[in-house]
Amino acid sequence: MLINLIGNAVKFTEVGGITIQAQVSTEFEKVILKTSVTDTGRGISEQDITEIFRSFIQTQHDKGGTGLGLAISQKFAELMGGSLSVDSNLGQGTTFTLETPITIVDEQSLPKATPERRAIAIAEGQPTYRILVVDDRWTNRQFLMKLLEPFGFELRDASNGKEAVTIWEEWTPHLIWMDLRMPVMDGYEATKYIKSQPGGQSTIIIALTASVFEHERNLVLAEGCDDFVRKPVKEVLIFEKLSQYLGILFIYEDTIRNVKTGRVASLLGINPLANMPGTWLQDLRQAALIAKPTPIFHLIDHISAENSTVAAHLRNLVKNYQFHDIIQLVDEAREP
């Protein structure tokens, strides 16, 4: 609702400015969030004010569109138990006021936000993967291409499903980020075709869509997509999916940062690595720092017979990519 109101203010204000104000008040035991968007634009005539909240109605000064924005915003406000009103002076400006009831909660009851981990490199010893980005919008393709380029992937892009099919046939990518709504051939049809071909089942296809409807997720999976991600796509989710479906191990920014600043509270009481040889600890730390599971598992095998609980704990850390926790355990064990 606010995006629509602010967008209109920007569109119709050529001189002056736009002011957004918000305040919380209590009215009849209800807590109300009152937000106003004021512009110094052309204003709205009394005749037009009575019409602007009607669907498909535009004022004489409108600059295109369907006229649905304000009508939908007002309906949303009413569905939330609030209201959307307007006050305007022709030639001086307009103020839209949005009022919505809210609930005040105790800060302690809110779930704690989990910091997002930022991937900075791929761990050594892994193959080079081919990734295809399919989207009819150039900006969306560039976002993923620029995000993945520094990691050494082989990348190609396509603007519709037909191009994607052609590239798949000649290039056989390991994974495809597939937009669903595109001209020429949409993502549904392209996915269905690829998955029906010999070798198509081995290509991971992750659908990208702006839809928020759960039934579309079921449709996407039924057409053969391996997973479903909603736009706008979060950077951290891209790397989570690459790890999940291709088994890629990434080195994360906090793997190095936490070595210097963090401390792991050992779930096993006294640090389980305290009595391990210095050379073994150094090798373990080095393998964890570059996020290489295989040498870590080899090192863990050396203590399995002596302490199966510690070995199981370390294996669990590796399987969950918690290399920084291993590094911190090593550092604690080596402290005098």
C-alpha positions as CSV (number, residue, x, y, z in Angstrom):
1,M,0.0,0.0,0.0
2,L,2.8,2.4,0.9
3,I,4.8,1.6,-2.2
4,N,1.7,2.5,-4.3
5,L,1.1,5.8,-2.4
6,I,4.8,6.8,-2.6
7,G,5.0,5.8,-6.2
8,N,2.0,8.0,-7.1
9,A,3.5,10.9,-5.1
10,V,6.8,10.7,-7.0
11,K,4.9,10.4,-10.3
12,F,2.8,13.5,-9.8
13,T,5.3,15.8,-8.1
14,E,7.5,17.9,-10.3
15,V,8.4,20.7,-7.9
16,G,8.8,20.6,-4.2
17,G,9.0,17.4,-2.3
18,I,7.4,14.4,-0.6
19,T,7.0,13.9,3.1
20,I,6.2,10.6,4.8
21,Q,5.1,10.6,8.4
22,A,4.2,7.8,10.8
23,Q,2.8,7.7,14.3
24,V,1.2,5.2,16.7
25,S,-1.9,6.1,18.6
26,T,-4.5,4.4,20.7
27,E,-8.2,4.8,19.8
28,F,-10.9,3.0,21.7
29,E,-8.4,0.4,23.1
30,K,-7.1,-0.3,19.6
31,V,-3.5,0.6,18.6
32,I,-3.4,2.3,15.3
33,L,-0.5,2.9,12.9
34,K,-1.2,6.1,11.0
35,T,1.0,6.8,8.0
36,S,0.6,9.8,5.7
37,V,2.2,10.5,2.4
38,T,2.1,14.2,1.4
39,D,3.3,15.7,-1.9
40,T,3.5,19.2,-3.4
41,G,2.1,18.1,-6.7
42,R,-0.8,19.2,-8.8
43,G,-3.4,18.2,-6.3
44,I,-6.8,16.6,-7.1
45,S,-10.0,18.4,-7.9
46,E,-13.1,17.8,-5.7
47,Q,-14.8,16.1,-8.6
48,D,-11.9,13.7,-9.1
49,I,-11.5,12.9,-5.4
50,T,-14.9,11.2,-5.4
51,E,-13.7,8.9,-8.2
52,I,-10.1,8.0,-7.5
53,F,-10.8,5.0,-5.4
54,R,-13.0,3.4,-8.1
55,S,-11.5,0.6,-10.2
56,F,-10.3,1.6,-13.7
57,I,-10.9,5.3,-13.1
58,Q,-8.2,7.8,-13.9
59,T,-8.1,11.5,-13.3
60,Q,-7.5,14.0,-16.1
61,H,-3.9,14.4,-15.0
62,D,-3.1,10.7,-14.8
63,K,0.1,9.5,-16.5
64,G,-1.0,6.0,-17.5
65,G,-1.8,2.8,-15.7
66,T,-5.1,1.1,-15.0
67,G,-6.4,3.1,-12.1
68,L,-6.4,-0.1,-10.0
69,G,-3.6,0.9,-7.6
70,L,-5.6,3.1,-5.2
71,A,-8.7,0.9,-5.4
72,I,-6.7,-2.1,-4.4
73,S,-4.8,-0.3,-1.7
74,Q,-8.1,0.9,-0.1
75,K,-9.5,-2.6,-0.2
76,F,-6.4,-4.0,1.4
77,A,-6.6,-1.4,4.2
78,E,-10.3,-2.2,4.8
79,L,-9.5,-6.0,4.9
80,M,-7.0,-5.2,7.6
81,G,-9.6,-3.3,9.6
82,G,-8.2,0.1,8.6
83,S,-8.8,2.8,6.1
84,L,-7.2,4.8,3.3
85,S,-8.3,8.5,2.9
86,V,-7.2,11.5,0.9
87,D,-7.1,15.3,1.4
88,S,-6.1,17.5,-1.5
89,N,-6.0,21.1,-2.7
90,L,-5.8,21.6,-6.4
91,G,-2.5,23.2,-7.4
92,Q,-1.0,22.8,-3.9
93,G,-0.6,19.1,-3.2
94,T,-2.2,15.9,-1.8
95,T,-2.0,13.9,1.4
96,F,-3.0,10.2,1.5
97,T,-3.5,8.8,5.0
98,L,-3.3,5.1,5.7
99,E,-4.6,3.8,9.1
100,T,-4.1,0.2,10.1
101,P,-4.6,-1.5,13.5
102,I,-1.5,-3.2,14.9
103,T,-0.6,-5.3,17.9
104,I,2.2,-4.4,20.2
105,V,4.3,-7.4,21.2
106,D,7.1,-7.9,23.8
107,E,10.5,-7.7,22.1
108,Q,11.6,-10.8,24.1
109,S,8.9,-12.8,22.3
110,L,10.3,-12.2,18.9
111,P,12.4,-14.9,17.3
112,K,16.1,-14.0,17.2
113,A,17.3,-13.2,13.7
114,T,20.0,-15.6,12.4
115,P,22.8,-13.7,10.7
116,E,23.1,-14.6,7.0
117,R,26.4,-16.3,6.1
118,R,28.2,-14.9,3.1
119,A,30.0,-17.3,0.8
120,I,33.4,-16.0,-0.4
121,A,34.9,-19.0,-2.3
122,I,34.6,-22.6,-3.2
123,A,36.6,-25.1,-1.2
124,E,39.5,-26.8,-3.1
125,G,39.3,-30.1,-4.9
126,Q,35.8,-29.7,-6.4
127,P,34.7,-30.0,-10.0
128,T,33.7,-27.1,-12.2
129,Y,30.0,-26.9,-12.5
130,R,28.0,-25.6,-15.5
131,I,25.1,-23.4,-14.6
132,L,22.4,-21.9,-16.9
133,V,20.4,-18.8,-15.9
134,V,17.0,-18.4,-17.7
135,D,14.9,-15.2,-17.3
136,D,13.3,-12.9,-19.8
137,R,14.5,-9.9,-17.8
138,W,18.1,-8.9,-18.4
139,T,18.5,-7.4,-15.0
140,N,17.4,-10.7,-13.3
141,R,19.9,-12.7,-15.3
142,Q,22.7,-10.3,-14.6
143,F,22.0,-10.5,-10.8
144,L,22.7,-14.2,-10.8
145,M,25.5,-14.1,-13.4
146,K,27.4,-11.4,-11.5
147,L,26.7,-13.2,-8.1
148,L,28.1,-16.6,-9.3
149,E,30.8,-15.4,-11.7
150,P,33.6,-15.0,-9.0
151,F,33.2,-18.6,-7.9
152,G,34.6,-20.1,-11.1
153,F,31.4,-21.6,-12.4
154,E,30.9,-22.0,-16.2
155,L,27.9,-19.7,-16.8
156,R,25.5,-19.2,-19.7
157,D,22.1,-17.4,-19.9
158,A,18.9,-17.5,-21.9
159,S,16.0,-15.1,-22.3
160,N,13.2,-17.7,-22.8
161,G,12.5,-21.4,-22.6
162,K,13.3,-22.2,-26.2
163,E,16.8,-20.7,-25.9
164,A,17.2,-22.7,-22.7
165,V,16.3,-26.0,-24.4
166,T,18.8,-25.3,-27.2
167,I,21.6,-24.5,-24.7
168,W,20.7,-27.6,-22.6
169,E,20.9,-29.9,-25.7
170,E,24.4,-28.7,-26.6
171,W,25.9,-27.8,-23.3
172,T,24.2,-30.1,-20.6
173,P,24.4,-27.8,-17.6
174,H,24.5,-29.3,-14.1
175,L,21.9,-26.9,-12.8
176,I,19.3,-24.4,-14.3
177,W,17.8,-21.4,-12.6
178,M,14.5,-21.3,-14.5
179,D,12.1,-18.4,-14.6
180,L,8.6,-19.5,-15.1
181,R,6.8,-16.7,-17.0
182,M,8.6,-15.9,-20.3
183,P,7.6,-15.3,-23.9
184,V,8.2,-17.8,-26.8
185,M,8.3,-20.7,-24.4
186,D,7.7,-20.5,-20.7
187,G,9.6,-22.2,-17.9
188,Y,6.9,-24.9,-17.4
189,E,7.2,-26.1,-21.0
190,A,10.9,-25.9,-21.1
191,T,11.3,-27.9,-17.8
192,K,8.8,-30.5,-19.0
193,Y,10.7,-31.0,-22.2
194,I,14.2,-31.2,-20.6
195,K,13.1,-33.7,-18.0
196,S,11.4,-35.9,-20.6
197,Q,14.7,-36.3,-22.6
198,P,17.4,-38.9,-22.0
199,G,19.7,-37.4,-19.4
200,G,17.3,-34.7,-18.5
201,Q,16.5,-36.1,-15.0
202,S,20.2,-35.6,-14.0
203,T,19.9,-31.8,-14.6
204,I,18.8,-29.9,-11.5
205,I,16.1,-27.3,-12.4
206,I,15.1,-24.8,-9.7
207,A,12.1,-22.6,-10.6
208,L,12.2,-18.9,-10.0
209,T,8.9,-17.1,-9.6
210,A,7.3,-14.0,-8.1
211,S,4.2,-15.9,-7.2
212,V,3.3,-16.3,-3.5
213,F,0.6,-18.9,-4.1
214,E,1.3,-22.3,-2.6
215,H,-0.7,-24.1,-5.4
216,E,1.8,-22.9,-7.9
217,R,4.6,-24.5,-6.0
218,N,2.8,-27.9,-6.3
219,L,2.3,-27.3,-10.1
220,V,6.0,-26.4,-10.6
221,L,7.1,-29.6,-8.8
222,A,4.6,-31.6,-10.8
223,E,6.0,-30.3,-14.0
224,G,9.4,-31.7,-13.1
225,C,11.3,-28.9,-11.3
226,D,13.5,-30.1,-8.4
227,D,12.8,-27.1,-6.2
228,F,11.0,-23.7,-6.1
229,V,12.4,-20.3,-5.0
230,R,10.4,-17.1,-4.8
231,K,11.6,-13.8,-6.1
232,P,13.2,-11.5,-5.0
233,V,15.8,-14.2,-4.4
234,K,18.1,-13.9,-1.3
235,E,21.8,-14.3,-2.0
236,V,22.2,-16.8,0.9
237,L,19.4,-19.0,-0.5
238,I,21.2,-19.3,-3.9
239,F,24.3,-20.8,-2.2
240,E,22.2,-23.0,0.1
241,K,20.5,-24.6,-3.0
242,L,23.8,-25.0,-4.8
243,S,25.1,-26.9,-1.7
244,Q,22.0,-28.9,-1.4
245,Y,21.7,-30.1,-5.0
246,L,25.2,-30.1,-6.3
247,G,27.1,-30.9,-3.0
248,I,29.3,-27.8,-3.4
249,L,31.2,-26.8,-0.3
250,F,31.7,-23.1,0.1
251,I,34.1,-21.1,2.3
252,Y,32.1,-18.5,4.2
253,E,33.2,-15.1,5.5
254,D,32.5,-16.0,9.1
255,T,34.7,-19.1,8.8
256,I,37.7,-16.8,9.0
257,R,36.2,-14.0,11.0
258,N,34.9,-16.2,13.8
259,V,38.4,-17.7,14.3
260,K,39.5,-14.3,15.6
261,T,36.5,-13.3,17.6
262,G,34.3,-16.2,18.5
263,R,34.3,-19.0,21.1
264,V,32.4,-22.2,20.9
265,A,30.6,-23.4,24.0
266,S,31.5,-27.1,23.9
267,L,28.5,-29.3,24.2
268,L,30.8,-32.0,25.6
269,G,31.9,-30.2,28.8
270,I,35.7,-29.8,28.9
271,N,37.2,-29.2,25.5
272,P,37.2,-32.7,23.9
273,L,40.4,-31.9,21.9
274,A,42.4,-30.7,24.8
275,N,44.7,-33.8,25.0
276,M,45.2,-34.2,21.2
277,P,48.7,-33.9,19.7
278,G,49.7,-30.5,18.5
279,T,50.4,-31.7,14.9
280,W,47.0,-33.4,14.7
281,L,45.3,-30.2,15.9
282,Q,47.2,-28.1,13.4
283,D,46.2,-30.4,10.5
284,L,42.6,-30.3,11.7
285,R,42.5,-26.5,11.9
286,Q,44.1,-26.2,8.4
287,A,41.5,-28.6,6.8
288,A,38.6,-26.8,8.6
289,L,39.9,-23.4,7.5
290,I,39.7,-24.3,3.8
291,A,36.5,-26.3,4.4
292,K,37.8,-29.7,3.1
293,P,35.7,-32.5,4.6
294,T,37.7,-35.5,3.4
295,P,41.0,-34.8,5.3
296,I,38.9,-33.8,8.3
297,F,37.2,-37.2,8.2
298,H,40.6,-39.0,7.9
299,L,41.8,-37.1,11.0
300,I,38.6,-37.9,12.9
301,D,39.1,-41.6,12.1
302,H,42.3,-41.5,14.3
303,I,40.3,-40.8,17.4
304,S,37.2,-42.9,16.7
305,A,38.4,-45.9,18.7
306,E,39.5,-43.8,21.6
307,N,36.5,-41.5,21.9
308,S,33.5,-42.3,19.8
309,T,31.5,-39.4,21.3
310,V,34.0,-36.8,20.3
311,A,34.4,-38.3,16.8
312,A,30.6,-38.3,16.3
313,H,30.4,-34.7,17.4
314,L,33.1,-33.6,15.0
315,R,31.5,-35.5,12.1
316,N,28.2,-33.8,12.8
317,L,29.9,-30.4,12.7
318,V,31.5,-31.3,9.3
319,K,28.2,-32.6,7.8
320,N,26.5,-29.3,8.8
321,Y,29.3,-27.2,7.4
322,Q,30.2,-25.8,10.8
323,F,33.9,-25.5,10.1
324,H,34.2,-22.4,12.1
325,D,33.1,-24.3,15.2
326,I,35.9,-26.9,14.6
327,I,38.4,-24.1,14.3
328,Q,37.3,-22.5,17.5
329,L,37.5,-25.8,19.4
330,V,41.1,-26.3,18.1
331,D,42.1,-22.8,19.2
332,E,40.6,-23.3,22.6
333,A,42.4,-26.6,23.0
334,R,45.8,-25.0,22.0
335,E,45.4,-22.1,24.5
336,P,47.9,-22.3,27.4
